[in-house]
């Protein structure tokens, strides 16, 4: 943790004595405004993406061992007949490379994705009431190494981590906070009476002034700055939406630092200079608690996240340049991965939102240029003059990012299929609105599969491997968008190690959760109904639709691990796979 001002040092010291645990800290030096300061003696630099960072490698040594007991408990409850799954984990618990390596990905799709994905995470969380009962899957979250989100799924992941790796129930029931209170849209602002103290007018003025201060301090601002600040009031349990909370501060939270929670990712797409449409071979970027960057062969590098906003050049920070901190505002990063929702703001004048909100929107549109309407501005580009031969952004001091689903990869699988991470199985929660009725149809899986085949044009696949997925028409005709489906069961069908995908499409179990991506408000009853439906999607209605579902999940978790250790697949597992 990097705390820059005496007052924040004192704040952190108070927390340590008080025993208070936070997942993220208000450690930015000047609220929402990034600030330059003296660099550490070991000046930050860009690292090549040819391996995991040392920070992630060290963290994995803790996390992979922590997952063993949780995984053993989960697999015992999955009840794989004729196979002692818990004993198998116990026998391999000191060999992390033999243990199953699990990841979870929550797709984009606005509030629908946040809530449907939230229901699935609730089902996977052993801390939730009744989640470890027969037919349920509590403990999968505690067994996972990675958790990725994009757009609305990124709001979900961010809200969990910035609020102390909290539970979904706590976010639902936090009576003393405004988190996940969606009755009033971001155009109205949060209700007063809890930790939020602003009236609607003050809410708009505060957001406008905060972004203006960032601009006045020499940083570019885009409409995503306003969008991210507004989202923060709904997603972060802090006064005024926590303007000083940073994504990099998650690395200092006790449960993450000690390996007690999965590593969170948020995914965004790059938009090269002059582009308006995002191609399938666009550069895909990830934010994790340690770094920002990409595995793609275009840029193929990572910058320390806490120094984002500094003037890097040719992979290093010149001696006469300050180290900037506070650029990685948590709300800004969540907003970056959902910049498509800038359309909320751009089209506000044609809606029935309050006149005060329309005045605010017109005010911010007057403050930014038209080419900033649909992007998040990451100027100065940390990858300036880095990999000049391959990066389309290397010659520009400006780096612009857009919604992570604009390349059709609406499930954030990209960080999870990187060979360096060796993920065995990915639970892919798809809340996309691919059809005219706002249900998924497999488009995202198809896009990721097709990208993995692109080994010619710039070799954008870059060593990633993905199971074969049928085209969208076949996907729908087979009904794969209406039930959980495994892809990649037979690893011998690919020439390289490929993760098994457990696809969990949004479909009506307890509620028709196919609400529009652009619905900005939800009453508590509808919110909770979508969450419950997401829970039942993940558990197949707690095993009542298919009593073998928990067994199938257990076998999917074990599949690649059993291959590595030369262990015979159980009969039930072979049938499921």
N, C-alpha and C positions, 0 to 999 in steps of 0.2 A: 504494500500500500504506500502511495506517495501522498503525503499530506503536506501542503505547501505553506499554509499560513499558521501563525501561532494559535489563532483561535480554533482552527480545525485540529491542530495537534492536541490542544487541550480537550477538544470534543472527543477525539479518539481515546485519549487517556481516561477520560471519564467513563466511556463505554467499557473499557477493559476492566476498570475497577467495579463497575456496576454489574458486570457479568452479562451485559446485553449483547445479543448476537444479531448482526445485520448481514444481509446477503449483498447489499451494495451500500456504499457510503456517499454522503454528500461531500466528496473530497475535491471537487473542482474549486480552484482558487478564488473564483469570482462569479459564483452562481452559474448562469447559462453562458457567460462570456469566457471564451478561452483566453488564457494569459501566457505570455512568455516568461521564462525564468532561467536561472543558471542550470546548465546541464550537469548530470552526474559525471564523475571522473571517467567512467567507462561510457563514452558517448554512444547513444543509440544508433543503430544502423539497420539497413535492410538485409535480411538473410534470404538465401536461396531456398526454394521450396523442395529441395531434393531429399528432405527428411522431416520428421517431426521436430518441433522446437525442443530445446532442452527442458523448458518449463513444462511442456505437455508430457514429455517422457518421464520426468520426475514425478509428476502428478499421477500418471498411469500406474506407477509402482505402488502407490497407495490405493488408488481406486480399484484396480483389478483384484487386489486381495480382499478389499471390502465387499465386493460383489459376491464372493464365493458363498458365504453363509446365507445371504439373502436368496441367492439362486438355488441353493440346496433346499431351503424351505419352500420356495415356489414350486420347484420340480416335484417335491414330495406331494404337494397338494394337487399337482397335475395328474397324479395317479396313473402312471404308465405301467400297466400290468406286466408282471414278469421281469421288471427291471428296477434295480435299486438306484434311481437317479440321484437321490441325496447322497448315497454312498459313493457314487461315481464322482460327484463334485468334491466330496471330502477327500477322496484319494488323490485328486489332482489340484487341491487348493493351493499347494505350494509351487505349482507350475502354471503361472498365469497364462502362458502361451497355449496351454492345453484347454483352459477353461473357455466356455462359450463367450463370445464377445458380442454384446447386444447393443443395438441403437434404436432410437425412436425418432420418427420424423412427422411433424405436424404441418399440413399443407396450408396454403393461403386460401383466402375466401372471406375476408372481412370478419364481422362479428359472428357470422355463421361458423367460420373456421375456428375462431377463438373458443366458441361454446361447444361445438361438436368435438373439437380436439380436446377441450377441457374435460369433457365427459369421459373420453378415453383415458386421459391421464389420471383422472379420478379413479377409474377402474383399475389402473396399473399401480396405484399407490397404496402400499400396505398400511399407511397411517389413517386411511379413510375407514369409517365405520363399515363393518360387514364385508370389506373388500377381500378378506381372506377366507370367506365362507366357501363351501363347495360350489363349484361352477363359476367362481370369480377368479380374477387374475391379479389381485393385489400382491405386490412384491416385484412385479416386472420393472417398474420404475427404479426400485432400489437395486435391481440386478443389472441395469443398463449402464453402459460406459458413456454414451453420448445421447444428447437430446437436441434435435435441430428444429427450428421454426422458420417460417417464411410468411411475410405479410400478416394476415390474421393469426396464423400459427406462431409468428414471431412475437405478436402482442402477448400470446399465451405464455410462451417461454420466458419472455422478458418480465411479465408480471409475476410469474412464479419466483424468479431468481432475485429480482430487485426488491421483492417483499420477503426476504429471508427464507428462500426456498420453501415457500409456504404451501399449504394444501389448497385444492380447489374449494373445498368446503369453507375454509377460512376466507377465501376471496368472495365466496357467495354470501357469507354470513357476517362479514365484518361490519357490525353495526356502528362502530366508532369511526369508520372511514368511508370515503366515497368510491373506493375501488369496486369495480364491476357493478356500479349502479348506472344502468344504461337507460333508465326511464327518460332522463334528460340527455339529449344528444350533445355532441361537442359544440353544436351551434348555440346551445343554451348555457352550457357550463354546469359545474357541479352544484348540488344543493349546499347551502350554508348550514351551519349548526353542528358540524363535526370538526375535523381539523382543517376543512376548507373554510376560509374566512371571507372570500371575495363575493361581491354581488356579480351579476352577469356583466355589467359594464366594466367593473374592475377586473374581471377575468379577461375580457378582451384587451383592455388597456395593458394589463400586466404582460400578456403574451406578446403584444405588439412592441412594448418597450424592451423586453428582454432580447428579442431578435434584433431590434434596432441597436442595442448596446453591442451585440456581437458584431454587427456591421460597422459600427463606429470604431471598434477596436481593430479594424483592418481585415476582417474576415468576410468572405462572400456569404450571402444568405439566399436561400431559395424558399419556395413555398413549403417545402418539407420541414423547414425549421418551425413554421407556425403549426403545421399539422402534427409534428412530433410533440410540441409543447402541449397542444390541446389533448392529445391522446394520454399524456402523462397524468393529467388530472383524473382520468378514469382507471389508469393501470398501476399507478404508484401511490402507495399509502404514505404520503408526506404532504406537508403544507405546501400549497401552491404547486402541486404536481412535482415536487422535488427537483427544482431547476439545477441543483449542483450534483445530482446523482450521476455517476459515470458507469459505463459498462465494464471498464477495466477493473473497477474496485471489487467486482465479484470475486476476483482471484484471492482477495484477502478475507473473504467471508469464511468463518470457521468450518462449516460443513463442506464447502467446496475445497478449501485448502487441505483439509484432512482426508479428502477422498470419499466423503460421505454422500455426495450427490453427483449425478452425471455432469459431464462438461456440456454447457449450452452453446449452441451456434445460432446465429442469425445470418441469412443468406440474401444477397442482393446481386443484381446484374449490372455490369458496366455498360455505359453507353459511349461508344467511341465518338470522337469529334465528327460532326456532320451527319451522324445517324439520327433517324427519326423512328424507324422500325427496328426492333431488337431481333437480330438473327439468332438461329439456333446455336451458332458457334461463338456467341458473345462470351466475353470473359465473365466467369462467375466468381464472386468474392464472398468470403466468409468473415464474420466477426466472432471471435471467441474471447474469453476473458483475458487472454495474453496478447493476441495479435489480430491484425487485419491484413488480408491479402488473398492470394489465389494460388491454387495448384495448377491452373491452366498454363500451357506452354507459352502463352502470350507474355504475361508479366512474370509468372513463376517466382513470386517472392512475397515476403511478409514483413510488416513494420510493427514494432511494439505499439500496442493499441494506445497506451497511456500517453504516447508522444505524437499521436495523430494530430495534424495541424501544424507540425514543425516543417521547416523548409528543407527537406531532404533533396539532395541532388546526386545523381550517379551512385545511389545506394548509401550515401553517408550524409552526415550533418556537418556542414562547414564549421570551423572553429569560432567564427564570429557570429554564429546564429544561435538564438535562444532555443531552448527546449520548451515547446508549448504543451500545456496540460489543460484538461477540461473540454477538449474538442469532442471527446467520445461520450457526449451526453446520452444517457440511456434512452430517453424519449426520442432523440434525434436518430439513433440507430434503429429503434423500432419503427420509426416513421420512414426511414430510408428504405426498408424492406417492403414498405407498403405505399410507395409514392404514387401508385396507380390511384390511390384514394385522394390524391390531390384533386381529382375530378369532383369530389364532394364540394371542395371549395370553389373550383373554377365554375361550376354550374349552379352555385348557390343562389344566384339572382333569379333563376327560373324555378325556384322551389318556394314552399310556403314557410320557410324558416323565419324567425323573428326579424323585424326590420333592423334591429340593433346588430344582429349577426350579419345581415347584408351590408350594412355600413362598414363593419369590420373587414369583411372579405374584400370590398372595393378598396378599402384603405391599404390592405396588404398587396393587392394586385397593382396598385399604383406605386408601391415601393420596390417592386422587383421587375426585371425585364421579362419579356414574353418567353424567352428561351429557358427561363428558370421555372416554368410552370409545372413541368412533369418530372423534375429531377431532384436529386439531393446533391448539393455542391460540396465536394471534398477538396476544394482549393485551400492550400497548395497541395498539388498532386504529390504524394509521398514517393511515387515511382517515376518522378521526373528524370529523364535521361538514364533510366534503368532498363536494361535489355532493349536498347534502341532498335535492334535488328528484328525483333518479333512483336513488340508491344505497340499497339496503335495509339496508346496514350503517352508514350515516352517523350514525345516532342512537345507536349502540352503541359503547361503549369497548372492546368485545370483538370480535375478528375470528377466526372459526374456519374452517379449511380441511380438506378431505377428499381422499381418493384421486382423482387426476385422471381416472380412468375411470368414476367413478360416474354421470356424465351420459351414459354409453355411448360417448363419444368416446375410446376406449381407445388410439387412435393420436394422439400429441400434435401434431396438425396446426395447432392454433389459432395459435401464434406464427408459423407459417410461411406462412399464407395472408393475413397482414395486408398491405394494399396498400402500406404504407410500406416493406415489405421487398422487394417486387418479385421474389419467388422465381419462377423459371421452371419448375422440375421438382423434385418431391419423391419420394424413394425411401422408401416407406412399408412398414416391416417389421411385419407383423401376427402376433404370437404370442398372440393372444387365445384364450380357451377358451369360445367361444360355443356349441359343440355339447356334447351329453352326453358325447362322447368327447374333449373338450378341444382341438378344432381350431377355427380361425376360420371365420366364415361371412359376413364383410363387414359385420357390425353397426356397427362403428366408422365405416366410410366412409359408410354410410347415415345415421348420426347427424350427421356433419359436413355432409353434403350438405343434409339437411333443415334444419339450423340456419342454413345459408347462405341459405335461402329465407325465413327469418323476418324480414321487413321491417316487420311490423305491430306485434306485441306488444313494445313497447319497442325495436323495431328492433335486436334482438340481433345480427343479421348485420352491421350497421354497416359496410357497404361491402365485406365479404369476398365472394369468389366461389369457387365450387367446381364441379368437373365433375359432370355428371349421373351418378348411380349408381342401378342398379335396386334394387328391394326385395330383402329377404333371400332370399325363396323363389326369385325369378328368379336371383339371384346364385349360389345353390347349384345350381339346375337347370342353369345354364350352365357349372358347374364352375369358376367364377372364383375360388373359394376353394382351388383345388388347383393353380394355376399362376400365374405372373406375368401381370399384366394392366395395360394402359395405360388410363387414364381421362382424357378431355379432349384427345385428339389434335387434334381440329379446333377451334381456338380461336374460329372464327367462330360456333360454336354458343352462345357466351355474349356478353352485351352488354358485359362488362367483362373486363379481363385476368385470366385464370384460370390457375393453375399446372397443368401436366401431372402426373398422379399415376402413378408406377410402383409398383404394388401387389405386394408380395412376401409372400404368405401362408405361414405355417408348414405344411409338408406333408412326408410321409416320402420322403426321397431315400436317405439312408444309415442312418437310424435312426428309429424311431417315437418322436418327441420330444413326443408329446402327454401329458406327465406332468401330474399335478394341480397346479393353481396353489398349493395349500396343502401340497405336499410340502416339508418343511423341510430335508431332507438328501440329498446325492448323493455317491456314491463317485466317484473320479477317472475311472474308466472311463466311467460314465454321463455325467458332466459333459462329458468330451471328445467323446463320441459326439453329444451334443446340439449342441455347438459345431460339429462337423464337418457335421452335417446343416444347420445354419444357413448355413454357408459354401456348401454345395451348393444350398440354396434360392436364395441370392443370385446364383449363377453358372449355375444350371440344370445342376448337376453339371459345372462347368467347361466348359460349352458342348457336352457330350456328348449331352444330351437334345435340344438345338436348337443347331446350330452357328452359327446366325445371331443368337443371343442377344446377344453383345457388340456386333454391328452395330446391333441394335435399341436397345440401351442408348445407344450413341453418338448415334443419331438422335433419341432422346428428349431427351438433353441439349441437342442443338443446335436442336431444333424452334422454340422461341420466339425464340431469338437470330436464326435465319435469317429469321424473319418480320420482326423489327425492322430488319434490315439489308437487307431486300428481296432476299435471296439465294435462288436456286432450291433447293428441297429435292432432295437426291440421289434417284435412282430407288429405291435400296435403302431410303432413309429413308421415302419416300412409301409404299412397300409395307409397311414395318414399322408406320407410323403409321396 
